[in-house]
Amino acid sequence: MRSLSGPALLSAFLFLGGCTSDAIDAAKKDTNDFGGASSGGEGFTPGTPGGGGTTSGLGPNEIRLTMEVPETAAPDAESSRRNLRLVKPESISVYATTDNSVSVPAEITYNDDLSATIAFPGGLPLGPDTLIEARFGDEVYRSMAADADQNVQVNPFSEFLVRQTIAKYSAFDIQAITDCTEQDDCTGKAAWASLADQIHDFEIDIPGTASKETALSLLGARGDFTSYIDDMMQYALSLDTSSGELAVLEGNYNSVFFGVELGQTFLESNLSNAGFWGVRTGQEQVLSPREDHVYPGLSFASVSDLLPGLNSTVLSGDIPYSRELLTHQAGNTFCLRDNSIWELNSHTPAVGSASIVNDIRLTAGRALFQTVTNNFSSSIGWTRNPYYMDAFISEPPADSNTPDRIVSSYFTAGKAIALELEGESYKRRDILENHFLSVIDINVERQSGFELSSVNGAYNIVYTSQRQGSSSSCQTFDNQPVMEVETGTGIWTVNSGNGSINESVATSVLARLPSGSVQWENTTSVTRNRLVSRRPSYRNNAVLYDGRLNFGISQLPTDEMAKPQLGVGASTPDGSFMAVNMNDSPGGDGLLIASSQHAIPAPTNGRYRLQGVSLGMSEDTNVLQHMNHATLTINSASSATLDPRILEVTHSVSGSTVSAPSLVDSLGDSVTLVYADAGNGQASFSCTDTTGELTLEGFFTPDQNQFYLRLRDTRNGEENIGLVLATRIR
């Protein structure tokens, strides 16, 4: 049966500890009490998003308010996160968003710890209808009263959201969202409170010399921050109601996680201010031999008792990952910093909400937990900014309510921060790096009893990988590339009887040479052999075969826990779709996606969300572009239109600077593409102008809802190469 009929609200809670039923059971018992942490100060708490606080000591109709101002407004005040200063507000007022002359009933108590407690006799505001204004000297900042964790921060971040809301929402919109929060079956019920809370998880430093208006201008120039707010504000306007019983989405997924970074390091004095390329790949985390491990994964389960009057779904997930960097200094000195520098880290989303739209997309605002790793004798704190998730969900089979895949791509920034342990808590010290990350996250259904015979026959493939070829001693080798980015598209022919794979691909390579020059290797055809076998999972003290796979080159590991030559991947239960995390293979670190060949013709119409990653290089720049909800419209059997939306980060090599993410339209207002069906599920899109060519080529799935494409863009004097996903919007 088809149980995803109609939009459905998911209250999605993610917890550390892997994708197990224990995590979901713990979620049902969670009391939303995180101890005595406060929302201000220089503390660093792993397992929290960073900007939140605690409901400890608060009544159900109360919020705790803290005020933060730029350093220029209170230079002697207590330091807080993001280079702000904690101050005690001199006055607080509460009024209606649409009319500041209309007061909202509230009881205000000033506390000894600089905070204030505000009680709402009529119940906590959950929508954008109520504003709080706090004053300190000449500084006045506003915040929405709604907040998912009942801890309201009044600062430049909240003021920016207020201004955006007043500028973009009509009085009708504000009332409609507020009405939605009072309905049990409204899909956007929790969206606004999530937005008001999650903007404080962004790790964007406000310069010490900034005034209020300068701070707001800086935030307005951050493309990841402003696009997140825009997306979430639109999400909050999702006012559909569920028809009948809310959809039940249950299932367990193996995740294949791939992230490309561009950033700037301050960790080592001899490398300070150097830019870097980085790559992250999902890894299994061994807790003890032959016992439970943590695998990159995702789990859903329906819950009826987390939110009063609202059916909801718990989402538990964890992505252990390894990381490798190549630093690039002015003068073209390169240094490799591989995964021996950092412990295995964890990419884990936190509390949030999500909606299923048109039975085909999962949309949500996601916050990410902070983590702590050790670097030699010191501790490093890792922060991640929230992101807006717009994922594709496959249609479940007729006899199931479980989609066999959830596919997404998103952008998130963050920091590495030196930590000092004081007693039992961490204090923030120097910033060790800023990093900007484009992610592709493929989740395929996990099912016990998986047999290798399911993986058989011809598959279309597309992949991207990075080889970083310098050394830790910062020595380079003449005429050998220090950085290579490879993409490929082609065919796998799999013989499940012996696990052999014949691979025939067209490959292209973009390389940085030791001199700093950029080299493009024209597309070449390559035929080579691969191997595949089942990889066991150790869960609940049992050995399972649940879709995880080894991929080798000339041999497969004899020890079931050993790392295969090419990487580890996962398959859908029917073997028709696979993804592989290539890790430390001859091709480097990367992502490969495979789907069974078929005779279905390419779609001749439809709108698709284009998401994914592109790396660009010129003589003096490194550029990371993330396709941020661009739209690909298929107009006919031979024509398509691309409406781009891109987040871009640029490293100036000679200037030793890395720009903050900007929202740009570097491809123009829209691009007309020549669209071609190459048969067997393969397709391409292309355009040529006076400055170069844009090419997207790869394959589409039998449902005609998904394209997986490699990208090359030579326009505007820069070589760009990458991997993108185009998934149907409706």
Secondary structure, 3 states (H helix, E strand, C coil): CCCCCCCEEEEECCCCCCCCHHHHHHHHHCCCCCCCCCCCCCEECCCCCCCCCCCCCCCCCEEEEEEEEEHHHCCCCEECHHHEEEECCCEEEEEECCEEEEECCCEEEECCCCCEEEECCCCCCCCCCEEEEEEECCEEEEEECCCCCCEEEECHHHHHHHHHHHHHCCHHHHHHHHHHHCCCCECCCCHHHHHHHHHHHCCCCCCCCCCHHHHHHHHHCCHHHHHHHHHHHHHHCCCCECCCCCCCCCEEEEEEEEEEEEEEECCCHHHCCEEEEEEEEECCEECCCCCCEECCEEEEEEEEEEECCEEEEEEEEEEEEEEEEEEEECCCEEEEECCCCCCCEEECECCEEEEEECCCEEEEEECECCEEEEECCEEEEEEECCEEEEEEECCCCCCCCCCCEEEEEEEEEEEEEEEEEECCEEEEEEEEEEEEEEEEEEEEECCCCCCHHHCCEEEEEEEEEEEECCCCCCCCCCCCCCEEEEEEEEEEEEECCCCEEEEEEEEEEEEECCCCCEEEEEEEEEEEEEEEEECCEEECCEEECCCEEEEECCCCCCCCCCCCCCEEEEECCCCCEEEEEEEEECCEEEEEEEEECCCCCCCCCEEEEEEEEEEEECCCEEEEEEEEEEEEEECCCCEEEEECCEEEEEEECCCCEECCCEEECCCCCCEEEEEEEEECCEEEEEEEECCEEEEEEEEECCCCCEEEEEEEECHHHCEEEEEEEEEECC
